Amino acid sequence: MTEAKSLKLSLLLLRVGVFIVFFMWTIDKFINPEHSARVFAKFYYFQGLATELVYVIGLLQAAVVLAFLLGIMKKYSYGIIFLMHLASTLVSFEHYFDPWKVPNLLFFAAFPMLAAIMALYLMRDQDTMLTIKR
């Protein structure tokens, strides 16, 4: 396999891996909107988020996540995914100070994913395998 093909395949695998995580978070908003409301209350300080608003957030997130998966408007879809994950990483800061308390160690997985999304953003022009071009 050539270096160019290896790069394209690697970027595709990163994109699909990040998509899987965001897809699960998106689906959770529809299957278990109460869980999403609790997450928004605990981490983002939005108390009493109505189920209908969780669904709207889920629809918006689904649109961005699908655009990300398909490589549509990469500058924006990859950038929004990065900002969404950056926000979720930053609001979890208290969990990083006590990593040995369960389940805090799991929060550290946010950092390599953040790095992967940043790599995808920076290399978005080379990420062409299974993308929709304009």
C-alpha positions as CSV (number, residue, x, y, z in Angstrom):
1,M,0.0,0.0,0.0
2,T,1.4,3.4,-0.9
3,E,2.0,6.1,1.6
4,A,-0.9,8.2,0.2
5,K,-3.3,5.3,0.4
6,S,-2.2,4.5,4.0
7,L,-2.8,8.1,5.0
8,K,-6.2,8.2,3.4
9,L,-7.2,4.9,5.1
10,S,-5.8,6.1,8.4
11,L,-7.9,9.3,8.3
12,L,-11.0,7.3,7.3
13,L,-10.5,5.0,10.3
14,L,-10.0,8.0,12.6
15,R,-13.2,9.6,11.2
16,V,-15.2,6.4,11.6
17,G,-13.9,5.9,15.2
18,V,-14.8,9.4,16.2
19,F,-18.2,9.1,14.5
20,I,-19.0,5.9,16.5
21,V,-18.6,7.8,19.8
22,F,-20.6,10.8,18.6
23,F,-23.3,8.6,17.1
24,M,-23.8,6.8,20.4
25,W,-24.0,10.2,22.2
26,T,-26.5,11.3,19.6
27,I,-28.7,8.2,19.8
28,D,-28.7,8.5,23.6
29,K,-30.5,11.8,23.3
30,F,-33.4,10.0,21.6
31,I,-33.4,6.7,23.5
32,N,-32.8,8.1,26.9
33,P,-33.4,11.9,26.9
34,E,-33.5,11.9,30.7
35,H,-29.9,10.9,30.8
36,S,-29.0,13.7,28.4
37,A,-30.9,16.1,30.6
38,R,-28.9,14.9,33.6
39,V,-25.6,15.3,31.7
40,F,-26.6,18.9,30.7
41,A,-27.5,19.7,34.3
42,K,-24.4,18.2,35.8
43,F,-21.7,19.4,33.3
44,Y,-23.3,22.4,31.5
45,Y,-25.5,23.7,34.3
46,F,-28.6,23.6,32.2
47,Q,-31.2,22.6,34.7
48,G,-34.6,21.0,33.8
49,L,-33.9,20.6,30.1
50,A,-37.2,19.6,28.5
51,T,-37.4,16.3,26.5
52,E,-38.4,18.2,23.4
53,L,-35.3,20.4,23.6
54,V,-33.1,17.3,24.1
55,Y,-34.6,16.0,20.8
56,V,-33.9,19.2,19.0
57,I,-30.3,19.1,20.3
58,G,-30.1,15.5,19.1
59,L,-31.4,16.4,15.6
60,L,-28.8,19.2,15.3
61,Q,-26.1,17.0,16.6
62,A,-27.2,14.2,14.2
63,A,-26.9,16.5,11.2
64,V,-23.4,17.6,12.2
65,V,-22.3,14.0,13.0
66,L,-23.6,12.7,9.7
67,A,-21.9,15.6,7.8
68,F,-18.7,14.7,9.7
69,L,-18.9,11.0,8.7
70,L,-19.6,11.8,5.1
71,G,-16.9,14.5,4.9
72,I,-19.4,17.2,4.0
73,M,-18.3,20.8,4.5
74,K,-15.2,19.5,6.4
75,K,-14.0,22.9,7.6
76,Y,-17.3,23.4,9.5
77,S,-18.4,19.8,10.3
78,Y,-14.9,18.8,11.6
79,G,-14.5,22.1,13.4
80,I,-17.9,21.8,15.1
81,I,-17.1,18.2,16.2
82,F,-13.8,19.5,17.6
83,L,-15.5,22.3,19.5
84,M,-18.2,20.0,20.8
85,H,-15.7,17.5,22.1
86,L,-13.4,20.3,23.4
87,A,-16.4,21.6,25.4
88,S,-17.2,18.2,26.8
89,T,-13.5,17.6,27.7
90,L,-13.2,21.0,29.5
91,V,-16.4,20.7,31.5
92,S,-15.2,17.4,32.9
93,F,-12.1,19.1,34.4
94,E,-12.9,18.1,38.0
95,H,-12.7,14.4,37.1
96,Y,-9.0,14.8,36.0
97,F,-7.9,15.8,39.5
98,D,-8.9,12.5,41.0
99,P,-8.2,9.9,38.3
100,W,-8.4,6.9,40.7
101,K,-12.0,7.6,41.8
102,V,-14.4,5.4,39.7
103,P,-15.2,6.2,36.8
104,N,-12.8,9.2,36.5
105,L,-10.1,7.3,34.7
106,L,-12.5,6.8,31.8
107,F,-12.6,10.6,31.3
108,F,-8.9,10.6,30.2
109,A,-10.0,8.9,26.9
110,A,-11.2,12.3,25.9
111,F,-7.7,13.5,25.2
112,P,-6.6,11.1,22.5
113,M,-10.0,11.5,20.9
114,L,-9.5,15.3,21.0
115,A,-6.1,14.8,19.4
116,A,-7.6,12.6,16.7
117,I,-10.3,15.2,15.9
118,M,-7.7,17.9,15.7
119,A,-5.5,15.7,13.4
120,L,-8.6,15.2,11.2
121,Y,-9.3,18.9,11.1
122,L,-5.7,19.7,10.2
123,M,-5.6,17.0,7.5
124,R,-9.1,17.5,6.2
125,D,-7.9,18.1,2.6
126,Q,-6.1,14.7,2.6
127,D,-9.2,13.0,4.2
128,T,-10.9,12.0,1.0
129,M,-11.7,8.3,1.3
130,L,-15.5,7.7,1.3
131,T,-16.3,11.4,1.5
132,I,-18.8,13.4,-0.5
133,K,-17.2,16.2,-2.4
134,R,-18.9,19.5,-3.4
